[in-house]
Amino acid sequence: MSADEISADRTLVSHSERRRPGIRLGLSLTHVFLFVGLVIAGLGPILWLGESAVTPTQDTLSQPFALWPNGIDWANLATAWNDIHIDQYFLNTVIIAAGAWFVQLLVATTGGYALSVLKPRYAGVLNALVLATLFIPAIVLLVPLYLTIVHPPLLPGANLLNNYLAVWLPMGANAFNILLVKRFFDSLPREVFEAARTDGAGPFRLFWSIVLPMSKPILGVVSVFAIIAAWKDYLWPMLVLPDPAVQPLSVRLPAVQSQTELDVFLAALAIATLIPIAMFLVFQSVFLRSAGLGGAVKG
């Protein structure tokens, strides 16, 4: 065995020590303790919310950790869906998330393509400017961005309040996504691009037929980031969508809390968490597999 292999196999507890019954038992107990702790910390609140969503208010208040002491009240879910109009706000949230996903993916892929593949003369300056925006606190841009939405430039007399474009367009200006996609595009093999150009492919054909099909891992990562961020955003949709008829769940649920029974409100919260959880379960393989972006493409 070489020195590198010995170094790679070296751990805090050696193989010979692992064979000892006392150490093996201690490691097993430690693993079990850590696993149970992670389950309680991570899944505990979600499981409690799911249980409380179908539990009467009095039972939740008097015995918050009891498992349905007086039976299950499935009517809470129907009441939350119909009386609080979760269905309408749910649809609004889906529209906002879908639009934000499309705009962010469009801006991130085209911006990353321009900076990484096309590389104009001023690409370095553009890259520095995009990177510089990451150091500006979001709260500093809140007032200028709001004034831009109220009085859009080049559109005299227009107003984007209560328009989903007011949410979609600012979300598209995401420097982190642009730099993330650029970093991935930098790792793509340049030989393929040169071969495509030799065959007569223009910039658009190269982008659509070559770059995007090779970039499915990073597209999945940006999609997860975009949809989850849009789904849970609260402050900006509250400011630019003052009409309750177009507001998402993240804005409407806090607004109706004081007027709703606790069990129905918890049922509404449980419904609102289903889609993000389902999305992670569906895309977790893509998300985790794409964590090592540098080695995602082998030339």
Secondary structure per residue as TSV (DSSP state, phi and psi in degrees):
chain	resnum	aa	ss	phi	psi
A	1	M	-	360.0	130.8
A	2	S	-	-75.9	169.1
A	3	A	H	-64.3	-36.9
A	4	D	H	-64.3	-40.6
A	5	E	H	-67.1	-38.2
A	6	I	H	-64.4	-41.8
A	7	S	H	-65.0	-36.9
A	8	A	H	-69.1	-33.3
A	9	D	H	-85.6	-10.3
A	10	R	-	-71.9	129.1
A	11	T	-	-130.6	178.7
A	12	L	S	-62.8	-34.9
A	13	V	S	-115.0	121.5
A	14	S	-	-71.9	167.0
A	15	H	H	-64.8	-36.6
A	16	S	H	-66.7	-37.5
A	17	E	H	-69.3	-32.3
A	18	R	H	-64.0	-24.2
A	19	R	T	-75.4	-17.0
A	20	R	S	-71.8	131.6
A	21	P	H	-57.6	-41.4
A	22	G	H	-64.5	-44.9
A	23	I	H	-68.2	-40.2
A	24	R	H	-62.5	-40.5
A	25	L	H	-65.9	-41.5
A	26	G	H	-63.3	-41.8
A	27	L	H	-64.2	-41.2
A	28	S	H	-63.3	-43.8
A	29	L	H	-64.1	-38.7
A	30	T	H	-63.5	-42.5
A	31	H	H	-62.4	-44.3
A	32	V	H	-63.5	-43.0
A	33	F	H	-62.2	-45.3
A	34	L	H	-64.6	-41.4
A	35	F	H	-63.3	-47.5
A	36	V	H	-62.9	-40.7
A	37	G	H	-62.5	-42.0
A	38	L	H	-66.5	-39.4
A	39	V	H	-63.9	-43.7
A	40	I	H	-65.4	-44.2
A	41	A	H	-71.0	-37.0
A	42	G	H	-87.8	-48.1
A	43	L	H	-95.2	-18.5
A	44	G	H	-53.9	-54.5
A	45	P	H	-60.5	-37.9
A	46	I	H	-68.8	-42.6
A	47	L	H	-65.2	-39.2
A	48	W	H	-64.4	-39.7
A	49	L	H	-63.6	-42.2
A	50	G	H	-64.2	-38.0
A	51	E	H	-70.0	-41.2
A	52	S	H	-71.0	-23.1
A	53	A	T	-65.3	-25.2
A	54	V	T	-117.3	29.1
A	55	T	S	-119.5	135.7
A	56	P	-	-58.3	153.3
A	57	T	H	-58.2	-44.7
A	58	Q	H	-62.5	-38.6
A	59	D	H	-66.5	-39.2
A	60	T	H	-64.6	-38.8
A	61	L	H	-75.6	-40.2
A	62	S	H	-82.8	-37.6
A	63	Q	-	-134.5	73.5
A	64	P	T	-62.0	-25.4
A	65	F	T	-108.0	7.3
A	66	A	S	-79.7	149.6
A	67	L	S	-95.7	92.6
A	68	W	-	48.8	66.2
A	69	P	T	-62.0	-29.7
A	70	N	T	-122.3	30.4
A	71	G	-	95.7	173.3
A	72	I	-	-99.5	135.7
A	73	D	-	-112.2	88.7
A	74	W	T	-69.0	-16.7
A	75	A	H	-64.5	-21.1
A	76	N	H	-58.6	-40.2
A	77	L	H	-66.6	-43.4
A	78	A	H	-65.3	-40.3
A	79	T	H	-64.6	-43.3
A	80	A	H	-63.1	-38.1
A	81	W	H	-71.2	-38.4
A	82	N	H	-95.4	-52.6
A	83	D	T	-72.2	-37.0
A	84	I	S	-87.4	-2.9
A	85	H	-	60.2	42.0
A	86	I	H	-58.7	-33.4
A	87	D	H	-60.6	-42.2
A	88	Q	H	-67.5	-47.0
A	89	Y	H	-69.1	-30.8
A	90	F	H	-62.9	-44.4
A	91	L	H	-64.1	-42.0
A	92	N	H	-58.8	-41.5
A	93	T	H	-65.6	-40.6
A	94	V	H	-63.3	-41.7
A	95	I	H	-63.2	-45.5
A	96	I	H	-62.7	-45.1
A	97	A	H	-65.5	-40.4
A	98	A	H	-66.3	-43.6
A	99	G	H	-65.2	-42.2
A	100	A	H	-64.0	-39.0
A	101	W	H	-60.8	-46.7
A	102	F	H	-65.0	-46.1
A	103	V	H	-66.3	-43.6
A	104	Q	H	-65.8	-40.2
A	105	L	H	-65.6	-40.3
A	106	L	H	-63.6	-48.9
A	107	V	H	-68.3	-42.5
A	108	A	H	-65.5	-43.6
A	109	T	H	-72.5	-43.2
A	110	T	H	-69.2	-40.3
A	111	G	H	-65.0	-46.1
A	112	G	H	-63.8	-35.8
A	113	Y	H	-65.2	-43.1
A	114	A	I	-65.2	-41.7
A	115	L	I	-76.5	-30.6
A	116	S	I	-98.6	-40.8
A	117	V	I	-100.8	-51.4
A	118	L	I	-70.2	-42.4
A	119	K	-	48.0	72.9
A	120	P	-	-67.4	174.2
A	121	R	T	-59.5	-37.8
A	122	Y	T	-93.0	20.5
A	123	A	H	-60.5	-38.8
A	124	G	H	-63.2	-39.7
A	125	V	H	-66.2	-44.2
A	126	L	H	-61.7	-43.0
A	127	N	H	-62.0	-40.8
A	128	A	H	-65.9	-39.4
A	129	L	H	-66.8	-41.6
A	130	V	H	-63.1	-43.2
A	131	L	H	-64.1	-36.9
A	132	A	H	-63.9	-30.6
A	133	T	G	-66.2	-20.5
A	134	L	G	-68.4	-20.4
A	135	F	G	-91.9	0.5
A	136	I	S	-93.2	120.2
A	137	P	-	-59.2	138.4
A	138	A	G	-61.6	-33.6
A	139	I	G	-65.5	-26.7
A	140	V	G	-67.9	-32.6
A	141	L	G	-86.8	-3.0
A	142	L	H	-62.5	-51.2
A	143	V	H	-67.5	-49.7
A	144	P	H	-58.5	-39.1
A	145	L	H	-67.2	-39.2
A	146	Y	H	-64.3	-42.5
A	147	L	H	-64.7	-32.9
A	148	T	H	-67.2	-36.4
A	149	I	H	-70.5	-39.2
A	150	V	H	-69.6	-38.9
A	151	H	S	-128.1	80.0
A	152	P	-	-62.1	136.4
A	153	P	T	-65.6	148.4
A	154	L	T	67.7	5.4
A	155	L	-	-130.4	75.6
A	156	P	T	-62.1	132.4
A	157	G	T	83.2	-5.3
A	158	A	-	-83.5	159.1
A	159	N	-	-150.8	123.9
A	160	L	-	-96.8	8.1
A	161	L	T	-62.9	142.2
A	162	N	T	62.6	22.7
A	163	N	-	-118.5	132.3
A	164	Y	T	-63.3	-20.0
A	165	L	H	-61.1	-28.8
A	166	A	H	-65.5	-22.2
A	167	V	H	-95.5	-41.6
A	168	W	H	-65.6	-48.7
A	169	L	H	-64.5	-47.3
A	170	P	H	-62.3	-34.0
A	171	M	H	-67.4	-26.4
A	172	G	H	-67.7	-28.2
A	173	A	-	-81.6	67.8
A	174	N	-	-111.8	102.5
A	175	A	H	-65.0	-34.2
A	176	F	H	-61.4	-44.9
A	177	N	H	-63.8	-40.2
A	178	I	H	-61.5	-46.8
A	179	L	H	-68.3	-34.1
A	180	L	H	-64.7	-44.8
A	181	V	H	-67.8	-40.8
A	182	K	H	-59.4	-43.0
A	183	R	H	-59.5	-39.3
A	184	F	H	-70.4	-43.7
A	185	F	H	-62.4	-31.1
A	186	D	H	-61.8	-27.2
A	187	S	T	-88.1	-5.4
A	188	L	S	-73.0	145.9
A	189	P	-	-67.7	123.2
A	190	R	H	-69.4	-22.3
A	191	E	H	-61.8	-35.3
A	192	V	H	-65.9	-39.9
A	193	F	H	-65.0	-43.4
A	194	E	H	-64.5	-39.1
A	195	A	H	-64.5	-39.9
A	196	A	H	-66.0	-40.5
A	197	R	H	-65.4	-37.6
A	198	T	H	-62.7	-35.3
A	199	D	T	-79.3	1.7
A	200	G	T	97.9	12.3
A	201	A	-	-74.9	130.3
A	202	G	-	-84.8	-179.7
A	203	P	H	-57.7	-43.7
A	204	F	H	-67.9	-44.0
A	205	R	H	-64.0	-39.7
A	206	L	I	-62.7	-41.2
A	207	F	I	-67.9	-46.9
A	208	W	I	-76.9	-39.5
A	209	S	I	-99.0	-18.7
A	210	I	I	-114.2	-55.8
A	211	V	I	-70.6	-51.2
A	212	L	G	-62.2	-45.3
A	213	P	G	-60.8	-26.0
A	214	M	G	-86.0	-2.9
A	215	S	G	-115.0	25.2
A	216	K	H	-59.9	-38.7
A	217	P	H	-59.7	-46.6
A	218	I	H	-73.0	-30.0
A	219	L	H	-64.7	-37.1
A	220	G	H	-65.7	-40.6
A	221	V	H	-64.7	-47.9
A	222	V	H	-63.0	-36.7
A	223	S	H	-63.6	-43.7
A	224	V	H	-63.1	-47.1
A	225	F	H	-58.1	-45.4
A	226	A	H	-66.5	-46.6
A	227	I	H	-70.6	-42.4
A	228	I	H	-64.7	-41.5
A	229	A	H	-63.4	-41.7
A	230	A	H	-69.4	-34.8
A	231	W	H	-66.9	-36.4
A	232	K	H	-101.9	-0.5
A	233	D	-	-66.9	136.9
A	234	Y	-	-121.4	-52.6
A	235	L	H	-64.1	-51.3
A	236	W	H	-67.2	-46.7
A	237	P	H	-59.2	-33.7
A	238	M	H	-64.8	-34.8
A	239	L	H	-76.9	-43.1
A	240	V	H	-97.6	-6.1
A	241	L	-	-125.3	69.6
A	242	P	-	-70.6	-18.8
A	243	D	S	-77.4	120.1
A	244	P	G	-57.7	-25.1
A	245	A	G	-67.4	-20.4
A	246	V	G	-115.9	6.0
A	247	Q	-	-80.1	150.4
A	248	P	-	-85.1	177.2
A	249	L	H	-60.6	-38.8
A	250	S	H	-61.8	-25.0
A	251	V	H	-94.3	-41.0
A	252	R	H	-75.1	-35.9
A	253	L	H	-61.3	-46.5
A	254	P	H	-63.3	-29.5
A	255	A	H	-71.0	-32.6
A	256	V	H	-95.9	1.2
A	257	Q	G	-60.0	-43.8
A	258	S	G	-70.6	-15.2
A	259	Q	G	-106.8	8.6
A	260	T	S	-125.7	143.6
A	261	E	-	-61.6	148.5
A	262	L	H	-59.8	-44.5
A	263	D	H	-65.5	-38.1
A	264	V	H	-69.3	-39.0
A	265	F	H	-64.8	-41.9
A	266	L	H	-64.9	-34.7
A	267	A	H	-64.5	-39.6
A	268	A	H	-64.1	-41.0
A	269	L	H	-63.2	-40.2
A	270	A	H	-62.9	-42.0
A	271	I	H	-63.0	-39.7
A	272	A	H	-67.7	-21.8
A	273	T	H	-90.8	-8.8
A	274	L	H	-64.7	-44.7
A	275	I	H	-66.4	-47.9
A	276	P	H	-58.3	-40.0
A	277	I	H	-65.4	-44.3
A	278	A	H	-62.7	-38.9
A	279	M	H	-62.9	-43.4
A	280	F	H	-64.2	-41.4
A	281	L	H	-63.2	-34.5
A	282	V	H	-75.1	-42.4
A	283	F	H	-101.4	7.9
A	284	Q	H	-62.5	-36.4
A	285	S	H	-64.9	-43.6
A	286	V	H	-64.7	-43.3
A	287	F	H	-64.0	-47.4
A	288	L	H	-72.8	-36.5
A	289	R	H	-67.6	-26.9
A	290	S	T	-89.3	4.9
A	291	A	T	-64.4	-37.6
A	292	G	-	-92.1	80.2
A	293	L	G	-69.4	-30.1
A	294	G	G	-63.8	-33.9
A	295	G	G	-102.5	19.1
A	296	A	S	-72.7	-25.6
A	297	V	-	-121.9	129.1
A	298	K	-	-109.5	123.5
A	299	G	-	-80.1	360.0
